[in-house]
Amino acid sequence: MQSCDVCVIGGGPSGYAAAMRALDFGKRVILIEKDKLGGAAIYNGALSSKTLWELSRDVRRLRITERGYTVFDYKLDFPQIIKVANKAVQERHEQLAKQVDELAERLCPERFRFIHGFGRMVSATEIEVTTPKGKEIITAEYVVLATGSIPRKLPNVVIDEQNIVTSDGICNWTKFPDSLVILGAGVIGCEFASIFSNFGKTSVRLIDKADHILPFEDKDISEMVTENFIANGITIHRNASLESMETDENGRVNYTLKFKDGRIETYNVEKALISIGRVPAINGLGARELGLAMTDGGNFIVDADGRTNIPNIFAVGDLTADIMLVNVGEVEGRHVIETMYSSKEKHLTYDNISTIMFLIPEVSSVGMNEQSLAAKNIPYRVATFAYQYINRALAMRSMRGLYKILVSDDDDMKLLGMRIVGEQSSSAIQAAALLMYMNKGIEELSELIHPHPSIVEGAQECVRMLLGKSVIKPQVFPVDLRCVRVANGVATEINFFVNDASGVATMS
């Protein structure tokens, strides 16, 4: 029986981060992973899909003909494309594995051990680990559960990971399907719709049970993405629920939809992707037997620091009920260790988490949107600034996009949230996240001198609109530029006049 200060079950992004942070505190750490080190951060998830997205974006540019050149002869090799994505995954895995080996064998073998096996809790401080060599018991002062998640499945749909697949099965394909239906219009479903439509070899259909995709986002953001999707050849089945889906005798997929207007229609495609979210991977973990508090959906109930109802056991990453993102999981993994061993009293906050959706084009966000502000009845001011007024976007010939900035409806104009749809959108989002973390207003953002031409200049002009001192005036371009205040669900256009003596715009 081996003892340690911290035992981490799960070697994905949150578990790996927790183990490394515990070493920073000089603790004895055991990291257990049953399958692949790195988890969904690299395998069948973030890194693999983003590599495919980057490759597909390259191909989409080849297919665009209004840039003054036309590419007539190029070849797409699906197995080779998958090989490139797998190479990126393998490179990252090797980096993580090398660090684990170096720590365990050379740098701190007395304090760190990695076990390739299955961990199951048998008590609050004891973990049974099963490996090819047998079983052993680990005792730990603290336990961090970080076993991640798996794709959600439907009870009435047979997923063979060949014809009807989850994101785990795409790598099993040997060629681009001629047609593909994707069930689920959330982030991952829309991401794969973007990828396969970008390559231009697949007719892509997206099943959306609502009247607009990305239902958690404001309508203007969703509509812009939808316009780009349709322009890229994607068909969206709106207001549709899946009645049935099965593989026919020819190995193709039949699916039947029922629409809200009562229509029932059946379609035939080569492949189907089920993308309806993920569920916590807790089977065999021993959590229920130990009495850990969980929701009906299998998420662990934790406090603001990731602690479960058993004080020495913490849960992080996709096991909790917050956002399932790699960067969130890493922050949570680090935070729970700091909760155990540092005097820092600051709790976890998700208010300034930056995210990217890899769509057509990318969508970046931080903080609240209009939906969430309205739900909390918070008055706000909002400005939107179209990409076509940004010089860099004009140069790139990528004008379909917008900046959207939300601030408090007071003199401080504290930054509440930002959304950016467009090429290189992620380059500007972190400045907003930092301002939110510092609880700052938007004046600092308006005074920065950005490189020119750059996409981040759009953020500056959007902020200047709210301050009444923009170079491009919303009154001249009211269709593309918006500057309003919203209270009690009523939007009022913000009008400015200039005090000639001070040069400061006053809102009326």
Summary of the structure (lengths in Angstrom):
residues: 508
radius of gyration: 25.0
end to end distance: 73.0
largest distance: 82.3
contacts: 1692
relative contact order: 0.10
helix: 32%
strand: 28%
